[in-house]
Amino acid sequence: MKIRTASILFFTLVMHWGFAQRELIHALPSQLGLNEAFIQQKVDSIMEMGIDSLAFPGAQLLVAKNDTIIFHKAYGFHTYDSIQPVALNDLYDLASVTKISGPLPALMKLVDEGKLDLDEPFSRYWKPWRHRKDKKDLTLREILAHQAGLVPYIVFLQKVLRKNGNLKKRFLHPSSSKRFTAQVYDGLYINHRFERKMSRIINRSKVSDEKKYVYSGLSFLLFPQLIEQLTGTDYQTYLDENFYQPLGCHTLGYLPKENYYGNAIVPTEMDSIFRKTVVQGWVHDENASLKGGVSGNAGLFGTADDLAKLMLFYQNYGKVDGQQLISAETVKEFTEVQYPENDNRRGLGFDKPLLNNSELPLGEAYPSPLASPKSFGHSGFTGTFVWADPENRLTFIFLSNRVYPSRSHRQLYELNIRTALQDVFYKAMQIPIQN
């Protein structure tokens, strides 16, 4: 099968993006000591296998060594009709990568400023939990490390759908009004009271007595409101002013259709249950959708370049262009394993390698077994994956819409494609370059 590709592997191409006019430098892999022929052959082969196996209709991969982009290439098409090829500046629904790209840098900054304490009860800051016996003593450290015993997920969509699948008119309406203010999708608005209903359900949700690693996104639905409460600033404005503008992330944000970026937006799923159409330009995650598309668990859209800037910022422990936006000490604490004694690999908000990752074969590892224990990142349900390795100075961005046309497509996981791709670049650093 012949794959449509686009690549930007130039010697010293410098790109200028808006706001802070930050520069991303591009160079050939060989200039930074990586075997270029090995990379091209292996990556092309894995991507072709992924498309042939229907793991995704298209995808792109960006890799940086040190602070230099050494590989950025797009493969395949937006959908299986092979009409629109994937472009390097396409916008993707980042899904759970939102967690470390939206609320997490804000929480780190608030910890830095002493406005949040990781080891104080979270109820000190979130008042509704003060009188909840099972929640009042939970710390932010436990919550961010997925060690608190919170319910993994609540399907709020069930609250707005009737048994026959029709929408409940008291919650959703085809046009905006004083009551229906936040837009869920084209021609669909949510009652402004529903967000409070979601918070009440979260506040009343059960907490497990057993403190062990269970991934939960519930608290991330609350974090935007908490951030607004502690900063006195609108959540999106706070992120933009404190992080996205200084980093030069000119397309990273919520509600991309409102911002008129001009970039093509990759579709996610053919939704047959809720929106009854192709989800494109609006967040795929139903919980984030019912919050009007702005949430801490999902909702961000962005390009590979934007994510590279963010992950390089983390890889450099909070520093960009000589400016320390978050202290190195705080970033290091958030990116360290918190509860290894409980067989919990997680950092604070960040995902980490499996605890015995270096001992595992490639097919069982997560991520590459060659990634250092200091590395960290996050994956997203839609088929996104970002990872930074400060020890090896390697940053890895993989973007796809693996949920197209249906979230039942799981070949991306079953074939372990992202781990295999990442492994190529670690091995390319070890293979001698032929003159």
N, C-alpha and C positions, 0 to 999 in steps of 0.2 A: 504494500500500500504506500503510495506517495503522499507525504504530509506537506501541507502548506506551512512554511516557516518564515519567520522574520527574525533578523538578529541584529544586534548592535555590539559588535566586538571590534572596537576601534582602538588605536594606540593611545591617544590622549584627548579624546573628545570630552569637552567640558559642557555640562548642561546647566542652565540657569533657570531655576524655578522661582516663582513670585515671592512676595513678602520679604523674607530676609535674604533673598538671592543666594541661598546656599548652593554650593557647587558639589556635584557628584562627579568624580573622576572615573573614567572608563579606561581599561587597558586589556591587552591580551593576557590570557592565563599564563602563557610562557614567560611574560615579563615579571611575574611574581613567583616563578619557580614551579608552576603546575604543568603537567603534561597535557598539552592542548589536544593532540590527536586522540589520546585516550578519552578525554572528556567528551569531545564531539561524537565519537563513535558510540560510547556507552550511553550518553544521555539521549541521543537520537533513537537508539535501539529501545530504551526503556519507555520513552514517550510513545513511540510507534506501537509497542506492545500494549500500552495503556489505552490508546485510542482503538486499536483493533479489538481489545477485550471489552470495550464499552465501559471502561472505568470512568471516562469523561469524554465529551465531544471535542474538547480542546483544553489547553492549559498553557501556562508559562512558568519559566524558571529564571530567577535572578539570584546570583551568588556573588558575594563580595569577599575579597581577601584583604586583610588590613582594613583600610577605608576606601578601597578601590573596587569598583564593579568589574568583575572579570568575565561574567557570563550573564547575558539576558537574551532569552530566545523564546519565541512563541510558537505553539504547535496547534494544528487542527483548527476547528471552527467553533463558533458560539453554540451551534446546535448540530444535530446529526444530518440536517438537510444540506450541509456543506455550502452554505451561501455566504456567510460573513466570517472571514478568517479572524482568528484571534490576533489582536494588535497589542503592542507593548505598552500602550497607554490606556488600555481598557480598564474600566472600573469594575471591581468585584464586590459582592456582598461578603464581608469578612467573617460573618457569623461569630463564633466565640473568640476569635482573635480580637474582637471588640473588647473583651475583658482586660487584656493587657495593653490595649491601644487607646482606651477611653478612660474608664474610671481609675485604673491602676496608677498611671503617672500622677493623677490628682491626689490619690490617697498617699502616695509616697511623699509628695510635696507637703501635704498636711501633717504627716508624721515628722518630716524634717522641721516644720515650723512649730512643733509641739502642740498642734491642735488636735491630733489623734495620738493615742498611745496604744501600741499593739497588744499590750498585756493588761490593759484595763478592760472591764466588762464593756462590751459593745453597747449595752443598754445605757451606759453613761452618755452616749451620743445619740442613740436611737431610743427615744422615750417610750414608744409603745412596747418595748421589751422589758421595761423595768418591773412590771408586775406580772410577767410571764415566768412562772417558776422554772420551766425547762430552758428558758433563754436568757434570763437576767444575768447569769454569770459567764456566759460565753464570751470569749475574747476575740478581738479582731484577728489575732494571730491564728487562732483555731479556725475561724471562719475562712480566712484567705487560703489556708493550707488544706481546706476541705476535710478538717479533722473535728468539726463541731457537732456532727451528727444531724445536720439539717437534711430535710427531704431533698432528694436529688432534683426533682422537677415537678411542677404543678401544671397541668394542662388547663390553662384558663380559657382556651377556646371552647371547652365544654360548657362554660357559663354563658356564652353568647349564641350557642346553636341549640335549636330545638331537636327533639328526637328524630324528626324527619329530615334533618339537615338544613332546614331554613334558618335564617338569621332572626334573632329576637329583636323586634323593632324598638324595644325600650333601650337597647344598648347600641345598636348600629343603625345608621340612617344614610340614604343616598346623597344627601346634601348637608352642608354645614349650617349651623345655627348657634344660638347662645348655649344650648345644651350639648350639641354635637360639634365640638371644636377641633379635635385632633383628627387628622386624616390617616386612615388605615391603608387605603389603596385608592386607585382611581374610582371616584364615585362612591366612596365608602368612608363614613365618619363615625367615631366612637363617642359615646356619651362621656362627658368630662368626669362624671362620678365613678366611672368604671375603674380608673386608676386607684382611687381610694379603696374600692372593693378588692382589688388585687392585693394592696398592702395589708388590708385586714386579714385576708386569707393567709398570706405569708406569716403575719404576726401570730396567727392561731395554729399554724401548721405544727405537726409533731416533731419532736427532737428525739433521736435515738439515745438511749442510755449508754450504749456501747460507743466509746470514742475510738473510731478507726477511720481509715481513709475511705470516704464516699464522696465522689465528685458531686457538688451541688452548685447550681447557678442562681439560687434563690436570692442571696444577699446582693448580687449584682443588679437585680431589679430595683433594689432600694438605694444603691450607692449614689446615683445622680441627684436624688433629693437630698441625701446627706451632704454631698459636696456643696450643693447650693446653700444649704443651711449653715455650713461652717465657713463658707467664703463670702456669702452675701452676694454672689454673682451667678447669673444664669449658667447652667452646666456647660452648654455648648460654647458659650462665650469664654468661660474659664479655660476650657481645653484649647480653644483657638489662640487666645492671647498668651497663655503660659507655655504651650508646647508646640502646636501645629505651626504657628507663624515663626517662632524662633528656629524651628527645625526645617522650615521651608516645605512643609507637607501641604501643598497647595490644593490637593483634592481629597485629603483625608477628612471625612466628616459624615454627618447624618443627612438623611433626606436629599440625596444627590439631585433629584429632579428639580428641587427648589433652587439649586445653586447654578444651574445652567453651565456646567463645566465644559461641555462640548465633547467630552470623551464618550465613547460608546460604553453602554452598561451591559455586562454579560447577564443573560437571563439565568434564573435558577431552576425553579420547578414548574411543571404543569400541575397547578393546584386544583384538584377535583373536589376538595372538601369545603374550603373556606372561600377563597377568592374566585374560584371557578374559571380560571384563566392562567396564562403564563405569568409568573411572578418575575417582574423585571423593573428595576429602578425603585422598588420598595422592598423592605427587609423581608427575608424569607421566614425567619423565626416568628411564630404566631404570637408568643408572649410579648416580644418587642413590638410587633405590629399593633397589638392592642394597647400599647402605651404610646401610640402615635408615631412609632418608628424610632423614637429616641429612648434608648435604654442602656443599661450597663452590661447586660448579658449578650446583646447582639444589636445590630443596627448600623454600625459603621460601614462605609464603603471607602475604597481607596485603590490606588494603583500599586504596582510592585515597587516603583521608585519611592513612593511615600513610605511604604513599609520598610524599605531598605534604610531610609533616613532614620526612622524610629528605632529599628533594631540596632543600627550602628550607634545611635545615642545610648542605648542600653549597654551595648558591648563596650562602649567607652565610659561606662559607669556614670552616666548622667551628665557628661560633658559634651558640648558642641561649640565649635569655633572659639575655643578658649573660655567659654562661659559654662559654669557649673549650675545647670538648671535644677538638679536634684543632687544632694551630696553623695559622694561615692560610697560612703558608709551605709547609707540607706539603701541604695541600689544593690549593694553586695548582700545586705541582710535579706532583702526581698528575693534575691535570686539563689539563696542557699536552701538546701533541704532542711525542713523544719522538724519533722518527726520520723527520722529513719528507724528509730527503735520500734515504731508501730508499723513498719513496712510501708511507710508513706513516702513516696519519692518527691512530693510537691514542695515547691517554694511557696512564697506568699503571692498568690495570684498566678505565678508562672508555673508552667509544667517543667519537669526535669527528666533526665534519662532514667530508665529503670535502674534500680539500685545495684543490680549485678550486670548492667548493660554490656560492659566491656568483655564479659565472659561468654556472651551469647552469640550464636550464629546469626548471620544477617537476617534470616527469615523470622527470627524470634525477637530481635532487638528493637528498641525504640528509644531514641532515633538510631542513627548509625552507631554501631558498637565502637567506632573510632572517635566519636564525639566525647569531649572531656566531661568529667563530672561537674565542672563549673558551668557547662552550657545550659541554656534555658530557652524557652519559647512557649508556643501554644498552637493548637490546631483548631480548625473550625468545621462545623457540621457540613457546610456547603462544599467543602473540599479544599480549604485553605490551610496553610501551614507556614509558620515563621519560626526561625531558630537562630540564636546567636551563640557563638563559642568564643569567649574572651581569651581563653588559653591558646587556641589555634588561630585566633583572629579571623574566623570564618563565619559569614552570615549567609543564611539560606532562606529564600522566599519562594514558596510554591503556591500558585493560584490556579484553581480550577472550579468548574461548576459540576462536580460529580453527582449532584442531586438532579441533574437534568437527564431525562425528562421526569424521573421519579427518585425519591429518596431511598427507594428499595435497592438502587444500584450501590453495591458495596465492594466492587472489585478493587477500588482504590485501596481499601484496607486489606482485603484478602490477598492481594498481590504485593502488599507492602511497598508500593511504588515510591512513596516519598522517602522512606528510609533508604531504599536502593539508590535513588538519585543523590541523596546527600552523601552516601558512602563513596560515590564516584569521586567526589572532590577531595575527600580525605585521602583516598588512594592515589589520586593524581598528584598529591604533594609528595608522595613517597616514590613514585616511578621516575626514573631518570629521563630527562628530556633529550631526544635524539637531535644531534646537530645536522 
